[in-house]
């Protein structure tokens, strides 16, 4: 069984266990040896971070090729239009290429813990919330996507990764689970001798020589 930790990362915490500048890290909240983050979450983002003691599980969660869906709640500037949501669903052109199509919808302001420090707000510009589900893992991707459709992100919370969610986990708290991960069985190989030769190779070579050598006549 592999150990999996679901951690609700607060704002302003690095997704690493050490920092030479003395900033808050995972070590301030999780004191279990041999645990590593499966993926990352930006310093200024909050929400679900998965950690595990199993390298294979870490790879399955974090590698972009596995396309594990990640759900984000983003508080953005302005009133989000259906046109902006449609652009997010189709994929947005960024400096590092076009994003894959995302699931995007408007969201009523969720009941979340207060952020410390609070977001900057301007009385002349309203804010709204969207839920965005992506399967990629580009650097600061959600923030860049919302900015590309005219709605810069003010607060970003990762709600879910695959089937794992933040339910019941307060900021700075974590919950442990055990995950069964089937191991692949290597294919059986024929036994080889100590020198790495096939045990039947010598006899097979002898049989070939016997077929090529003409029979000898009687001695005179």
C-alpha positions as CSV (number, residue, x, y, z in Angstrom):
1,X,0.0,0.0,0.0
2,X,1.2,3.5,-0.8
3,X,0.7,6.4,1.5
4,X,-1.1,9.5,0.1
5,X,-1.4,12.8,1.9
6,X,-4.1,15.4,1.0
7,X,-2.9,18.8,2.1
8,X,-4.8,22.1,2.0
9,X,-2.0,24.4,1.2
10,X,-2.4,28.0,2.5
11,X,-1.5,31.1,0.6
12,X,2.2,32.0,0.8
13,X,3.6,28.5,1.4
14,X,6.2,26.9,-0.8
15,X,5.7,23.4,-2.2
16,X,9.0,22.2,-0.9
17,X,10.4,21.2,2.5
18,X,13.3,23.7,2.7
19,X,13.9,27.3,1.8
20,X,17.1,29.3,2.2
21,X,15.1,32.6,2.5
22,X,13.2,31.4,5.5
23,X,9.8,31.4,3.8
24,X,7.0,29.0,5.0
25,X,7.4,25.5,3.5
26,X,5.7,22.1,3.7
27,X,7.9,21.3,6.7
28,X,6.0,23.7,8.8
29,X,2.8,21.6,8.4
30,X,3.8,18.0,7.5
31,X,6.4,16.1,9.6
32,X,6.5,12.7,7.9
33,X,9.8,11.4,6.4
34,X,10.0,10.1,2.9
35,X,7.1,12.2,1.6
36,X,7.3,14.1,-1.7
37,X,4.8,16.4,-3.5
38,X,3.1,15.0,-6.5
39,X,3.0,18.1,-8.6
40,X,3.2,21.7,-7.5
41,X,1.0,24.6,-6.5
42,X,2.2,28.2,-6.8
43,X,3.3,30.2,-3.8
44,X,0.3,32.6,-4.2
45,X,-2.2,29.8,-4.8
46,X,-4.2,27.8,-2.3
47,X,-5.8,24.4,-2.0
48,X,-5.2,20.8,-2.7
49,X,-1.7,19.4,-2.9
50,X,-1.1,15.7,-3.0
51,X,2.0,14.1,-1.4
52,X,3.1,10.5,-1.4
53,X,6.0,8.2,-0.4
54,X,5.6,6.2,-3.7
55,X,7.5,7.2,-6.8
56,X,5.2,5.4,-9.1
57,X,2.1,7.0,-7.6
58,X,3.8,10.4,-7.7
59,X,4.5,9.9,-11.4
60,X,0.9,8.8,-12.2
61,X,-0.5,11.9,-10.4
62,X,1.9,14.5,-11.7
63,X,2.9,13.5,-15.2
64,X,1.0,15.6,-17.8
65,X,0.7,12.5,-20.1
66,X,-1.7,10.9,-17.7
67,X,-4.1,14.0,-18.1
68,X,-5.5,13.8,-14.5
69,X,-8.2,16.5,-14.3
70,X,-7.5,19.4,-11.9
71,X,-10.4,21.6,-10.7
72,X,-9.7,25.2,-9.8
73,X,-11.9,28.0,-8.3
74,X,-10.7,31.4,-9.5
75,X,-11.9,34.7,-8.3
76,X,-11.3,37.1,-11.2
77,X,-11.7,40.8,-12.1
78,X,-14.9,41.7,-13.9
79,X,-18.1,40.0,-14.7
80,X,-17.3,36.9,-16.7
81,X,-19.3,36.6,-20.0
82,X,-20.4,33.5,-21.8
83,X,-18.0,34.5,-24.6
84,X,-15.1,34.4,-22.2
85,X,-16.1,31.0,-20.9
86,X,-16.5,29.8,-24.5
87,X,-12.9,30.8,-25.3
88,X,-11.6,29.0,-22.3
89,X,-13.5,25.8,-23.3
90,X,-12.0,26.0,-26.8
91,X,-8.5,26.5,-25.6
92,X,-6.5,29.8,-25.3
93,X,-3.5,30.9,-27.2
94,X,-0.6,31.6,-24.8
95,X,3.1,32.4,-25.3
96,X,4.0,28.7,-25.0
97,X,1.2,27.5,-27.4
98,X,-2.5,26.9,-27.4
99,X,-4.0,25.2,-24.3
100,X,-6.1,22.1,-24.5
101,X,-9.8,22.7,-24.2
102,X,-11.0,23.2,-20.6
103,X,-14.2,22.9,-18.8
104,X,-15.3,26.3,-17.6
105,X,-18.4,27.6,-15.9
106,X,-19.5,30.6,-13.8
107,X,-19.6,29.9,-10.1
108,X,-21.5,31.5,-7.2
109,X,-19.0,32.8,-4.6
110,X,-18.0,29.7,-2.7
111,X,-17.9,29.5,1.1
112,X,-14.1,29.6,1.7
113,X,-11.9,30.5,4.5
114,X,-10.6,34.1,4.5
115,X,-7.4,34.6,2.7
116,X,-4.4,36.1,4.6
117,X,-3.6,38.6,3.3
118,X,-6.9,39.4,1.6
119,X,-7.1,40.1,-2.1
120,X,-6.8,43.6,-3.5
121,X,-10.2,45.0,-4.4
122,X,-11.2,48.0,-6.4
123,X,-14.6,49.5,-5.8
124,X,-15.0,50.4,-9.5
125,X,-14.3,46.9,-10.7
126,X,-16.5,44.0,-9.6
127,X,-15.2,40.4,-9.2
128,X,-16.7,37.1,-10.0
129,X,-15.8,33.4,-9.7
130,X,-15.3,30.7,-12.3
131,X,-14.6,27.0,-12.1
132,X,-12.0,25.8,-14.5
133,X,-11.0,22.2,-15.1
134,X,-7.8,21.5,-16.9
135,X,-5.7,18.4,-17.7
136,X,-2.4,20.1,-18.4
137,X,0.2,21.4,-15.9
138,X,1.9,24.5,-17.5
139,X,3.5,27.1,-15.3
140,X,0.8,29.4,-13.8
141,X,-1.6,28.2,-16.5
142,X,-4.9,29.1,-15.0
143,X,-3.8,32.7,-14.2
144,X,-2.5,33.1,-17.8
145,X,-5.7,31.6,-19.2
146,X,-8.1,33.9,-17.4
147,X,-5.9,36.9,-18.2
148,X,-5.9,36.0,-21.8
149,X,-9.7,36.3,-21.9
150,X,-9.7,39.6,-20.1
151,X,-10.2,38.5,-16.5
152,X,-7.0,38.5,-14.3
153,X,-7.1,36.1,-11.4
154,X,-7.2,37.6,-7.9
155,X,-7.5,34.4,-5.9
156,X,-6.9,30.8,-7.0
157,X,-7.9,27.7,-5.1
158,X,-7.3,24.2,-6.3
159,X,-10.4,22.3,-5.4
160,X,-9.7,18.7,-6.7
161,X,-7.2,16.5,-8.4
162,X,-8.8,13.5,-10.1
163,X,-11.2,12.0,-7.5
164,X,-9.4,13.6,-4.5
165,X,-11.0,16.8,-3.1
166,X,-10.6,19.4,-0.3
167,X,-13.7,18.2,1.4
168,X,-13.3,18.3,5.2
169,X,-9.7,19.6,5.1
170,X,-9.1,23.1,6.7
171,X,-6.2,25.3,5.5
172,X,-2.9,24.1,6.8
173,X,-4.4,20.7,7.7
174,X,-3.9,17.3,6.0
175,X,-5.5,13.9,5.8
176,X,-3.7,10.6,5.1
177,X,-5.0,7.8,2.9
178,X,-3.7,4.4,1.7
179,X,-3.7,3.7,-2.0
180,X,-3.3,0.3,-3.5
181,X,-1.2,0.6,-6.7
182,X,-0.9,-2.7,-8.7
183,X,2.7,-3.4,-9.7
184,X,3.6,-4.6,-13.2
185,X,5.2,-8.1,-13.3
186,X,8.2,-8.4,-15.6
187,X,8.0,-10.9,-18.4
188,X,9.6,-14.2,-17.7
189,X,13.0,-14.8,-19.4
190,X,14.7,-18.0,-20.3
191,X,17.5,-18.9,-17.9
192,X,21.0,-18.0,-18.9
193,X,24.3,-19.3,-17.8
194,X,26.7,-17.4,-15.6
195,X,28.5,-16.0,-18.7
196,X,25.3,-14.8,-20.1
197,X,25.0,-17.5,-22.8
198,X,21.9,-19.4,-23.5
199,X,22.3,-22.9,-22.1
200,X,21.1,-24.5,-25.4
201,X,23.4,-22.4,-27.6
202,X,26.4,-24.7,-27.5
203,X,24.5,-27.8,-28.5
204,X,22.7,-25.9,-31.2
205,X,26.0,-24.7,-32.6
206,X,27.3,-28.2,-32.6
207,X,24.3,-29.5,-34.5
208,X,24.8,-26.8,-37.2
209,X,28.5,-27.9,-37.6
210,X,27.5,-31.5,-37.9
211,X,25.1,-30.7,-40.7
212,X,27.7,-28.8,-42.6
213,X,30.6,-31.3,-42.3
214,X,30.6,-34.1,-44.9
215,X,30.9,-37.6,-43.7
216,X,34.5,-39.0,-43.8
217,X,35.4,-42.0,-45.9
218,X,37.2,-45.1,-44.5
219,X,40.8,-44.7,-43.6
220,X,43.4,-46.2,-45.9
